[in-house]
Amino acid sequence: MPEQSRIQLQLRTLRDTINQHNHRYYALDDPDIPDAAYDRLMRELQDLEQQYPQWISADSPTQRVGSAPLDGFSQVTHEVPMLSLDNAFSGQEMDDFDRRLRGRLDRDQPLHYACEPKLDGIAVSLLYRDGVLERGATRGDGAVGEDITSNVRTIPSIPLRLLGDGWPRVLEVRGEIYMPRAGFDAFNEKARQQSEKLFVNPRNAAAGSLRQLDSRVTAQRPLEMCCYGVGLVEAYALPGKHTEILTLLQGWGFRINSEMRVANGMKDCLAYYDYLLAKRASLAYDIDGIVFKVDDIALQQRLGFVSRAPRWAIAHKFPAEEEMTTLLGVDFQVGRTGAITPVARLEPVFVGGVTVSNATLHNSDEILRLGVKINDTVVVRRAGDVIPKVVRVVLDKRPANASKIVFPARCPICESVIERLEGEAVSRCTGGLLCAAQLKEGIKHFASRKAMDIDGLGDKLVEQLVDEGLITSVVDLFSLQVTALVGLERMAEKSAAKLIAALQASKATTLPKFIFALGIREVGEATAVSLAKHFTSLEKIQQASIETLLEVPDVGPIVAQHLHDFFAASHSQQLLAGLLSAGFYWPAIEASKVQPLMGKIYVVSGSLESMGRIEAKERLQQLGAKVAGSVSAKTFCLVAGPGAGSKLTKAQQLGVDVIDETQFLALLKQYE
């Protein structure tokens, strides 16, 4: 083979191979080679193209970024208009929609609907000619959009050349460009560290990224694209079902939504709505509803269009996660560690499926960042079970009587001085356990499932016990009598006896649980385990100097200082003496051995068949690993069972090692 032909074949083979891997990674979520192997292929292609620049093609995987900034965006007229959708906000409106369609079709039997999550992103059109990406455009007003070709080329999940063969000569693919939550959080965190402007939500971040005149900026944004249909198609017979068309597009290199379903009739549609609404908060991306489309293309054509929307499709919207309301005032709550949290009192507003009248403002720095005042109109966000929060102020609605929020100088519960240490964002009450609020929260923590796990000692009962003066410390719990408990709200003699028995049973515990239950600042479950393993006894921890504490894995200067201050305080010594006198005990711990996973951070997500996640966490901790609740750049490995969801997506984005249950069990067996 001539040298020229050999090089061109090598280039073509490398490009095809990389495109196939991109397809598996971005469209199928099923990569089949490690990142390092993929990087080697890219470097090989880059080196070859550098040697032979005359054979660089516009659709090469190396040519996604690099064009000079534009002066502005040119306009694009859509050959086939990008119409909007009608909305439904209730099951009744969905039933009415279905009844209209069946009436127009003179049909009694149920219709089959394609069900797709309605991604909260930016609608785009991608035009391919002879399999090569020619143009990318925004939806605009549906008739005219903006040419964003240089920007869409930077998005890895958009193929520059279609995979396979047999595609139409001209193909327009339509989809949604969005920013996944993990990428949005990481991007905003980086901006926060560099004191740059933060994006309000992933949709705004995606829109802002696509409107960059410099595609090199867009390339730094974690954008993805999911296709939902086609526009212009020339000289090609498409399949007869909408879902079949999407499957065909997936084969040509596009991502389609893995949650897509076909529903038989409106009852199935509404069941799917309930299913996805419940799953909404755990998805890796934001959605604001579900799009239902008649799956049969021939029926779509019979139903036709109204002026701005197809008759055969509708968007069933979810309850809004953001709404505007008025900030009526601010209360200041005191937490277990004395942290003072400002809580906004709001004009009640329905958001995220519930009526919200309070929202967190986090701390004084957040109040300053938001620039919020009392009587302001604010935007409140509630996603899933997340605590509602104020996310921004609507400045053009600020009234003349808007007043500054004043942070208190003294604790609203016990009147102790509030202090804010240098380098900390949180202000704290200095009253300690003399403060009733801190006492209540401390007891709730002590009784919680991950600490002493005292069955029957719920939050409301703790509130009653403190308010009635029956207890003034954790130690008092263990001298309670049935007669004192009977008569409290929902506390009959049988319930009281059960609580007393649960209190007695909790005394048999473990040293890590006991340390965690004490509620020492910054000392979580993993740190408690590390302390117990390192020192093997409570007495040694009490006597440890700051220098000695710093020898413990997972203990830094701040945590060491908190530990030292806690055990040096006279009230803490009285607390420990009282608990030990009450009869707390735990099995002796052997001196620490060299642990193979020491210092490595693991995350466990999804469901495991062989054990629960709590047991998996304990097994990893026994090997010295720290087990975190979320994936970050510091994570060493993710143990991913079915349903790992957004944590798996974030791990893949950050290049974190991922193992399944079989590999996890093999890891444990290796160190038995």
Rosetta blueprint (number, residue, H / E / L):
1 M L
2 P L
3 E H
4 Q H
5 S H
6 R H
7 I H
8 Q H
9 L H
10 Q H
11 L H
12 R H
13 T H
14 L H
15 R H
16 D H
17 T H
18 I H
19 N H
20 Q H
21 H H
22 N H
23 H H
24 R H
25 Y H
26 Y H
27 A H
28 L L
29 D L
30 D L
31 P L
32 D L
33 I L
34 P L
35 D H
36 A H
37 A H
38 Y H
39 D H
40 R H
41 L H
42 M H
43 R H
44 E H
45 L H
46 Q H
47 D H
48 L H
49 E H
50 Q H
51 Q H
52 Y L
53 P H
54 Q H
55 W H
56 I L
57 S L
58 A L
59 D L
60 S L
61 P H
62 T H
63 Q H
64 R L
65 V L
66 G L
67 S L
68 A L
69 P L
70 L L
71 D L
72 G L
73 F L
74 S L
75 Q E
76 V E
77 T E
78 H L
79 E L
80 V L
81 P L
82 M L
83 L L
84 S L
85 L L
86 D E
87 N E
88 A E
89 F L
90 S L
91 G H
92 Q H
93 E H
94 M H
95 D H
96 D H
97 F H
98 D H
99 R H
100 R H
101 L H
102 R H
103 G H
104 R H
105 L H
106 D L
107 R L
108 D L
109 Q L
110 P L
111 L L
112 H E
113 Y E
114 A E
115 C E
116 E E
117 P E
118 K E
119 L E
120 D L
121 G L
122 I E
123 A E
124 V E
125 S E
126 L E
127 L E
128 Y E
129 R E
130 D L
131 G L
132 V E
133 L E
134 E E
135 R E
136 G E
137 A E
138 T E
139 R L
140 G L
141 D L
142 G L
143 A L
144 V E
145 G E
146 E E
147 D E
148 I L
149 T H
150 S H
151 N H
152 V H
153 R L
154 T L
155 I L
156 P L
157 S L
158 I L
159 P L
160 L L
161 R E
162 L L
163 L L
164 G L
165 D L
166 G L
167 W L
168 P L
169 R L
170 V E
171 L E
172 E E
173 V E
174 R E
175 G E
176 E E
177 I E
178 Y E
179 M L
180 P L
181 R H
182 A H
183 G H
184 F H
185 D H
186 A H
187 F H
188 N H
189 E H
190 K H
191 A H
192 R H
193 Q H
194 Q L
195 S L
196 E L
197 K L
198 L L
199 F L
200 V L
201 N L
202 P H
203 R H
204 N H
205 A H
206 A H
207 A H
208 G H
209 S H
210 L H
211 R L
212 Q L
213 L L
214 D L
215 S H
216 R H
217 V H
218 T H
219 A L
220 Q L
221 R L
222 P L
223 L L
224 E E
225 M E
226 C E
227 C E
228 Y E
229 G E
230 V E
231 G E
232 L E
233 V E
234 E E
235 A L
236 Y L
237 A L
238 L L
239 P L
240 G L
241 K E
242 H H
243 T H
244 E H
245 I H
246 L H
247 T H
248 L H
249 L H
250 Q H
251 G H
252 W L
253 G L
254 F L
255 R L
256 I L
257 N L
258 S L
259 E L
260 M L
261 R E
262 V E
263 A E
264 N E
265 G L
266 M H
267 K H
268 D H
269 C H
270 L H
271 A H
272 Y H
273 Y H
274 D H
275 Y H
276 L H
277 L H
278 A H
279 K H
280 R H
281 A H
282 S H
283 L L
284 A L
285 Y L
286 D L
287 I E
288 D E
289 G E
290 I E
291 V E
292 F E
293 K E
294 V E
295 D L
296 D E
297 I H
298 A H
299 L H
300 Q H
301 Q H
302 R H
303 L H
304 G L
305 F E
306 V L
307 S L
308 R L
309 A L
310 P E
311 R L
312 W L
313 A E
314 I E
315 A E
316 H E
317 K E
318 F L
319 P L
320 A L
321 E L
322 E E
323 E E
324 M E
325 T E
326 T E
327 L E
328 L E
329 G E
330 V E
331 D E
332 F E
333 Q E
334 V E
335 G L
336 R L
337 T L
338 G L
339 A E
340 I E
341 T E
342 P E
343 V E
344 A E
345 R E
346 L E
347 E E
348 P E
349 V E
350 F E
351 V E
352 G L
353 G L
354 V E
355 T E
356 V E
357 S E
358 N E
359 A E
360 T E
361 L L
362 H L
363 N L
364 S H
365 D H
366 E H
367 I H
368 L H
369 R H
370 L H
371 G L
372 V L
373 K L
374 I E
375 N L
376 D L
377 T E
378 V E
379 V E
380 V E
381 R E
382 R L
383 A L
384 G L
385 D L
386 V L
387 I L
388 P L
389 K E
390 V E
391 V E
392 R E
393 V E
394 V L
395 L H
396 D H
397 K H
398 R L
399 P L
400 A L
401 N L
402 A L
403 S E
404 K L
405 I L
406 V L
407 F L
408 P L
409 A L
410 R E
411 C L
412 P L
413 I L
414 C L
415 E L
416 S L
417 V E
418 I E
419 E E
420 R L
421 L L
422 E L
423 G L
424 E L
425 A L
426 V L
427 S L
428 R E
429 C E
430 T L
431 G L
432 G H
433 L H
434 L H
435 C L
436 A H
437 A H
438 Q H
439 L H
440 K H
441 E H
442 G H
443 I H
444 K H
445 H H
446 F H
447 A H
448 S L
449 R L
450 K L
451 A L
452 M L
453 D L
454 I L
455 D L
456 G L
457 L L
458 G L
459 D H
460 K H
461 L H
462 V H
463 E H
464 Q H
465 L H
466 V H
467 D H
468 E L
469 G L
470 L L
471 I L
472 T L
473 S L
474 V H
475 V H
476 D H
477 L H
478 F H
479 S H
480 L L
481 Q L
482 V H
483 T H
484 A H
485 L H
486 V L
487 G L
488 L L
489 E L
490 R L
491 M L
492 A L
493 E H
494 K H
495 S H
496 A H
497 A H
498 K H
499 L H
500 I H
501 A H
502 A H
503 L H
504 Q H
505 A H
506 S L
507 K L
508 A E
509 T L
510 T L
511 L H
512 P H
513 K H
514 F H
515 I H
516 F H
517 A H
518 L L
519 G L
520 I L
521 R L
522 E L
523 V L
524 G L
525 E H
526 A H
527 T H
528 A H
529 V H
530 S H
531 L H
532 A H
533 K H
534 H H
535 F H
536 T L
537 S L
538 L H
539 E H
540 K H
541 I H
542 Q H
543 Q H
544 A L
545 S L
546 I H
547 E H
548 T H
549 L H
550 L L
551 E L
552 V L
553 P L
554 D L
555 V L
556 G L
557 P H
558 I H
559 V H
560 A H
561 Q H
562 H H
563 L H
564 H H
565 D H
566 F H
567 F H
568 A H
569 A L
570 S H
571 H H
572 S H
573 Q H
574 Q H
575 L H
576 L H
577 A H
578 G H
579 L H
580 L H
581 S H
582 A H
583 G L
584 F L
585 Y E
586 W L
587 P L
588 A L
589 I L
590 E L
591 A L
592 S L
593 K L
594 V L
595 Q L
596 P L
597 L L
598 M L
599 G L
600 K L
601 I E
602 Y E
603 V E
604 V E
605 S E
606 G L
607 S L
608 L L
609 E L
610 S L
611 M L
612 G L
613 R H
614 I H
615 E H
616 A H
617 K H
618 E H
619 R H
620 L H
621 Q H
622 Q H
623 L L
624 G L
625 A L
626 K E
627 V E
628 A E
629 G L
630 S L
631 V L
632 S L
633 A L
634 K L
635 T L
636 F L
637 C E
638 L E
639 V E
640 A E
641 G L
642 P L
643 G L
644 A L
645 G L
646 S H
647 K H
648 L H
649 T H
650 K H
651 A H
652 Q H
653 Q H
654 L H
655 G L
656 V L
657 D E
658 V E
659 I E
660 D L
661 E H
662 T H
663 Q H
664 F H
665 L H
666 A H
667 L H
668 L H
669 K H
670 Q H
671 Y L
672 E L
